[in-house]
Amino acid sequence: MSHETNALAQIHRQIMWNRLIAVVEEQAQTMIRTAFSTTVREAGDLSAGIFDLHGRMMAQAVTGTPGHVNSMAESVGHFLRKFPAEAMQPGDHYITNDPWLGTGHLHDLTVVTPAFHDDRIVGLFANTAHVIDVGGLGMGPEGRSVFEEGMYIPIIKCFDRGRANETFFDFIRAGSRLPVELEGDIYSLCACNDAGARRLIEMMDEFEMDSLQPLADFIFDSSHRATLAEIARLPKGSYRSEIRSDGYEEPVTLKAAMTILDDGIEVDYAGTSGLSSRGINVPPAYCRAYSCFGIKCVVAPEIPNNWASLAPFRMKIPEGCILNAPRPYPVSVRHVIGHLLPDLMMGCLHQAVPERVTAEGASALWNPPLRGGSSVSGQARGNRPVVADFEIITFNSGGTGARPTQDGLNATAFPSGVRTMPVEATENVAPIIFWTKELRPDSGGAGRTRGGTGQTMEIGAKGDLEFAVNATFDRIANAPKGREGGLDGAPGAVALQSGKTLRTKGFQIIPDGDRLVLKLPGGAGMGDPTTRDPALVARDVRDGLVSADNARALYKVAVGDDGTLDDAATAALRLPTRHL
């Protein structure tokens, strides 16, 4: 083959690869448009992807979370071990929410669907979505085993050759507080895989393909070689880091030793805290998912995410540690610990490539599950009625850590990447009122680049009736840490409007007439705050992100309450720093 012909073939394969990514993105968007749960249609807490017949992920949708995507990358192999590809039929859909075969807790449903072209199976579509209720105690850390946390669905057919498995749907409807929403979401997951399969067949016809395997081989070979090339640019060696979580019974310490080798990056979690008796434990697939994401963000962010680009990242997770929870340990809120792993990875990588790494951020989502009705209030008291039964989850985030050359992002989810849910969407489906939702001044850690700010939320029930929160919060006793002289972000806080401090985790009642007040953490800063451009500090004061007092005390910048910069006073404030 001539050089020109080979180059043309490479371009042709790259076009097909890009088209495949478009196919799975349409797959994800179909789910968002048809989903019943606000967690999917408003927050985008999902994943979608296409796999070859060996269960290897070829492409993922841009929309989705790392915890879903990278766990789903492992889960399709489990499906194939129970239902081999050659036994699958058109119209089949397979489902599970097994935390150890899927994405780490029972609230995520994973659906796998075969795609057929000219009566031959050519690939598999998979997706994952977070649903609001699967029975049990509901989403929260209170369970002492996975059996208390909700319905456990093994890998089974939910549709057989296009016909619904009515026995399965009878169990699903009977076991959920939100049967209509749960059944609707399952239909949505199957529909989105069907949409992906239709687009794939159109693509294969257009490009005159009779198999996906040559394209899969090209994707895997290109991605693996590109990832190894990026790893080769890193300084070889071993780097250690640790990070602390508030935990449940006691604080949790996560430790990592990262070794950069010629053929990959290995992470050993020896020294990490042991298992918890409550649902903050992390199944190993979820640990690998967020660890790989944290590494990939720094090492190879431009290389598409697939089986081969993830393969060089290898984890050693000791038995008995909180990142390697065995069945049937409780795992319902595994994200509280799992979302800290990218910060832990960056703590190691900061020692190797500091110019690419951010400061620590709020990390773990603040997604309070809220509940009201008979399960909370029991019978009505006096002339105060019981609020109608409801169950809702709302996704919110603190600030991200400062970047080497830019500030952190305000109230933005990292590493999960989910969207903040509009308050109107939650108020439309539950008797909840958000009285306050605003950025939290002075919560971003000071630095040459500032940490992103958190937010303050005040939540009540309509009619001022009581309701409950199943708290799943972190970064309260252990604030995000700054780097290179940057200051820590502000820790979070959980309280009642009446003044009582609430526990950071667990089921708690918000009494009649009171409100839940959440103060979300801010991201940490990077670099000496006194080297920050005074004009940027003045802008932050004008925008209400930094107070004039903190501008003077932390940044050594004299700014009026109106944001007017006093150059002479600032020079005087900073003069001693220059002579040190």
N, C-alpha and C positions, 0 to 999 in steps of 0.2 A: 504494500500500500504506500502510495506517495505521501510526502509530507503534507501537501495541500489536501489530499483526500482524507488523511487522518485528522487534520485540523478541522475540516468540515464535519466529520463524524463526531468529534468532540463537541463542537458547537451544537450539533443536532441533539446529542444526548443532554447537554446542559439545558436546552429549551424544553425537552421533555421533563427534566427534573423540576424546572421552575413551574411547568404546567401541573405536575403532580402536587406541588405545594399549594397551588391555587385550588386543586381539587379538594384537598383536605381542609383548606380554609373555608370553602363553601360548605363542606360537611359540618364544621363547627358552627357556622352562621345559621345553618338550618336548625341546629339544636337550640340556639339562642332564640330564634324566631318562634319556635314551637313549644318551648319549655313552659311548664306550669310553675316551677319553683322560682322565686325571686333570686335565689342564690345563683341560678344559671342565667336567667334572662337579663338580670340587672348587674350582677357582679362578675359574670363570666368565669365562675368557678368550675372549670371543665377541661377536657382535653379531647383531641381527635387526631387520628393518624391512620396511615396505611402500612401494612406489613406484608412481607413475602410469605411464601408457604412454609418457611422454616420458623416463622414467628419473630422475624427480625424487623424492627421498625425502619421503614424507608424514608418516611417524611411525616412531620407533625404539623398541625395547624399553628399559625402564628398566635391565634387566640388560645389561651389556656395557661395553666399554672405548672411550674416545674414539678411539684409534687404529684400532680396527676399525670403529666406527660411522661416523666422518667420512670414512674412506677408502672404505668401502662406499658412502657417498653418491655418490662419483664413479664407482665401478666399474660400476654397472648401465648407465650410458650406453655403456661399452665393449662390454658384452654385446649391447646393442641394435644397435650398429653392425655386428656380425657376424651376429647372428640377429634380424632385425626382428620386432617384436611380432606383425605380421600373419601371419608364417610359423610361429609357435609353435603347438603342439598340446597338448591335455590329456595329462598324464603326462610331459611333457618336463622334464628337469632339466639345467641347464648349470653347468659348473664351471671354475674356473681357480685357480692359485696364482701367476700372473704378478705379481711384486712391483710392476711399473709399471702394472698394470691393477687390482690389488687393494690389499692393505694393507701392502705394503712388504717382505715376505720370503716365502720359499717354504714356510715352516711354517704359513702361514695359507691355508686353503681357503675360497673364496667360491663359494656356490651360488645360482643365480637360477632361480626357478620361476614360470611364468605361472599366474594364477588365472582360472578361467572361470565365468561365470554365464549360464545360459540359452544355452549353447553359444557365448558371445562372450567374448573375453579382456577382462577389466576392470582388471587390475592385475598387479603383479609382486611376489613376495616374494623377499627376499635375506637371506642370513646369512653370517657368517664365523666360523671357529673355528680355534684354534691346535691343531695336532696334534703329537704328540711326535716322530715321525720320518718324514722323506721321503727317506731315503738320503743319499748324499754324505758330507761330513765330519761331518754332524750339526750341531745348532745351536751356533754358536760363531763367533768372529771370524777363524778361521785361513784361510778361503778367500781366494784372490786373484782370483776371478771368480765370478759367480753360478752358473756351470756346475759349480763344485766343491761348491756348497752343497746340492745335492739335485736331485730330479726336478723338471723344469720342465713344467707342464701348461698348454698354451694354452687358450683358451676353446673348449670342446668340450661335446658332449652326454654326460653320464654315464648318463642314462636317456632313451630315445626312445619316447614314447607309453607309458610305464610299463614298458618292457622294458630291463633292464640292458645297457649297452654292455660286453659281456664282454671285448672286446679291451682296452678301457680298464682294466678291473679286473685283467686279467692283468698289464699293465704295472705297475699300482700295487702289486699283491702282490709282484711280482718285485723291485721297486726299494726296498722298505722293510725295515728290521730288525724292524719290528713289523707284519707284513702283516695280521694279524687285527684289530688295533686300528685301523689306518688304514682298512681296508675298512668296518669297523663304524662309524667316525666319518662316512664319506661317506653311508652309509645313514641315519645319524642326522640329518645336515644336510638331506637330502632329506625325511625324515619330518617335520622341524619346519616346513619350508615348506608341506608338505601340510596340517599341522595348522592353520597360519595361514590357508591358503586355505579350509579347511572353515569355520572361524569367520567368515571374511569373508562367505562366501555366506549363512550364517545371519543375519549382521547385515544384509546387503542385503535379504534376504527380510523380515526383521522391520521394517525402515524403508522398505520398498517402494521400493528404489533400483534403477534400471536402469543406473547409471553411477557411477563414483567421481569423475568430473571436477568436478562442482559442489562436492563436499566438498573436493577437492584445491584448487580455486580459493579457497575460503573459508579453508582452513588457510594457504595461501601468502600471501594478501593480509593476513590478520590477523597472521601472524608477522612479515612484512616490515615492516609499519607499526609494530608494537610494538617491534621491534629498532631501527628508525630513531629512534623516540621516546626510547629509552634512550640511544642515541648522542648525541642532541641535548642531553642533560643533562650531558655531559662538557665540560670546558674544551677549546676548540679549540687545536691546536698540534701540535708535533712533539716527541717524547720518545725518548731514546736509552738503551740499556742493553747490557750484555754479560755473558757468563757463561763460565766455563772448565770443560772436561771433561778428565779424565785422558788421553783419547785412546788410541791404540795405539802407533804409532811415536813420537809426540810429542803434547804437549798440544794440545787443540782449543779455539779461541775462537769463540764464537757472538756475533754482533753484530746488533742490530736497531734500526732507526729507525722508530718508530710515529707516523703522522700521523692525527689525528682530524679528519675532514671532516664536512660536512653530510650526505652520502649514504653514509657508511661509514667504515671504519677500514682504512688501508693500512699494511702492514709491509714494509720493505725490509731485506734481509739482507746488503747490501753490507758488505764487510770481514770476513765470516765465513771461517774457515779453509777451505783447499782439500780436495779429495778424499783419502781414505785408500786405501792399497793393500790394506787388510783390511776385514772385514765390518761396520764401524761406520758406513758411509755410509747416508744417508737418501734414499729416493726422494721426489720432490716432493709426491706426494699425502699421504704420511705426515707431512711437514713441515707441510702445510696443516692436516691433521687435528688435530695437537696444538697448533698455533698458534691455530687457531680456538677450540679448547676453552679454552685459557688466557685468551683475551680474553673469551669468553662467560661464564666463571665469575665474572668481575668485572663485566662490563657488563650482561649480560642473563641472569642465571642462572635466572629464573623462566619464561622463554619456552621452550616446547617446541622440541626440536632437530629441524630439518628443513631441506629445501633452501633455503627462503626465509629462515629465521632465520640461516643461515650465509652467505647471499649477500653481505651488506654487508661481510664481512671478506675483504680481498684481499691477496695476498702477491706480492712481487717477490723471486724467488729466483735470484740470479745463476748463470749457467752456470759450472761448474768448482768450485763450493763444495760442502762436504760435505752440505748440505741439498738438493742437486739432483743426486743421483747418476744418471748415464745408464746404460742397459744397455750392457755386462754387468758393471758394477762389483759387487763383493761387498756384500751388504746384510743378511746373516743376523741380525745383532744391532743393527738400526737403532734399536731402542728405547733403547739406551744413550745416544745423543745426542738422539733424539726426545723422550724423557721430560723433558729439561731445558728444552724450549721453553716450557711454561707458566710456569716460574720466570722465563724471559727476558721473556715478555710482561708478567708482573707487575712486573718491574723497570722497564719503561716506564710502566705504569699507576700505579705507586706515586707517580710525579711528578704525576699528574693527579688521582687519587682515593685518597690514601694510606689513608683510613679503610676501604677495601674490600679491601685487598691483604694477603696473608700474607707471612711471611718465607720464605726458601728452605728446601726440605726435602730429604730423601734422594733423592727424585725417581725415578731409574732403579731399576727392580726388581732385586733380587738373586735371580735364578732360575737356580741352578747346574744345567746339564745334567750328569748323572752317568752314567757308563758303566762296565761291567765285563764280564769274560769274555775270549774268545779275542782280540778286537781290542785289548785292553789288555795282557793278561798273556802271550799266546802259549801255549807249552807249560807244563805243570806243572813245578815245580822241587822236587826231592827228594820229600818226603812231603806237600807242600802242594798241594792240588788247585787247579785254576783255578775261580774263582767262575763260576757260571752266567751266560751272556750276559744282559745287561739294559741298558736305556736308559730313563732317567727324567728328568723335569724337575720341580723343586719351586719354587713361587713364594713369595717372602718379601720383606718390605719393611722399610726403616728408618722413622724418624720423619718426620712432616710438619712444616712450618714453623709457628711460632706465628701465631695470628690476632690481629687488633687488640684483641679483648676476651676471647679464650679461648686456652688453651694449645693447642699442636699435638697431634696424635693419635699415640699410641705404636704403633710397628710396624704402620703402616697404609699401604696403597698409594695414593699420589697422585703423578701424575695418572692412572695406569692404572685404578684402581678395582677391580682384581682382588682376590679374597679370598685370604687366606693359607691355604695348603693344610695340613690337619691332618697331623701327622707319621704318624699311624696309617695314613692313606690311602696315603702313600708306602711305608711299611714293609710294607704288605699286598701291594704289587705289585712290589717290588724288594728284593733282599737288602741293604738299607741300614738302619742304626740311627742314630737321632738321640739321642746321649748327653746333649746339652744343647740347650735352646731356651728362652731366658729374656730378659726385658727387660734392657737394658744401662744400669746406673746412670751418672749424670753425662754421658750422651751428648746429652741435649737441651740446646740452647743456652740460657744464662741470659738472662732478660729480664723486663720487666714481665709479659709473658706468655711462658711457657717453651716451647721447642721440644719436639716429641714425641720420646720416647726411641727409640733403635734397639734391636737385639736381638743376642744372642750365640748362635751355633749351633756345635755340635761334632758332626761326622758321620763315621761309620765304616761299614765293610762287615761283614756277618755273618761270623764266623770270623776277623776281623781280616785278611782278605785284601786285596790291593791293588785299587784301582779308580782311575778318572780323573775329573777335573772339567774341563769346558770353560769356563773362567772368563769371565764377562761383566760384571765389576763396575766401578763408578765411584764418585766422591765419596771417593776415598782421598787423592789428592794435592791435591784441591780440595774442601774441606769446604763445606757449605751456609752461605751468608752471612746474617748477621743484618741487621735493619733498625732504624732509629731508635735506635741505641745498644744493640740486642740483640746478644748474642754469637753467634759461629758455632756450628753443631752440631759434634759430634765427627766426625772423618773415619772412614771404614771401614778395615778391615784384613783381610788374607787370609794365613793361615799354616798350617803343620802343627802338630799338638800337640807334636811334638818340638822346635819352635822355629824352623824354617826359614820365612822369608818367601817367599810365592809371588807370581808375577806376577798383576796384576789382571785380565789378559785372556789367554786362550789355553789350549790343551790341556796338562794337567799330571797327573802320576801321584801318587797318594797311596800310599806304599809299604806293604808288609805290616806290620800291627801299628800303623800310624800313623793319625791322624785329621785331617780337614779342619776348621779352625777359622775361622769367619767372624764378624767384628764389624761389624754393619751401622751405617751413619751415623745420627746423630740430626738432627732438624730444628733450624733456627736459632731464636734468640729474637727478640723484638720489644720495644723500649723498654728504658730503663735498668733493670738488674736490681735496683738498690737502691730502686726504687719499687714492687717487688712486695710484695703483702700478706704480712707475716710469717707469718700463719696458713696461707697457701697453701704457703709454703716449708716450714713445719713438717710439713704434711700430706705433702709430697713426700718428706721425710726418713722419715716413718713408713711410707710406701709403698715405700721402697727405690729411689726414682727419683733422688734427690739425696743425696749424702753429707753428713754433718754438717760436714765440713771445707769442702766447696764452698758450703754454706749460709752459712758465716761469710765465706769468702774472696770469693765472687762476689756474694752477695745482702746481705751485712752483716746477717745474721740469726743469732743465737746459739741453736742447737738442740742438745739432747743427742742422743746416739746412739739413744735411744729415741723421739726425735721431740718431746720436751718443749720448748716454747718458753720462753726466758728473756727476758721483756719488758724488764727493766732493762738487761741486757747488750746486747740488740738496740738499744735507744735510744742507748746509748753508742757502739755501732759506727756507727750511722747519723748521729750528731750532726755529725761533720765534714762529711759530704756536704751537710747542710742549710745550712751556712755558706758553701759554695763558690759 
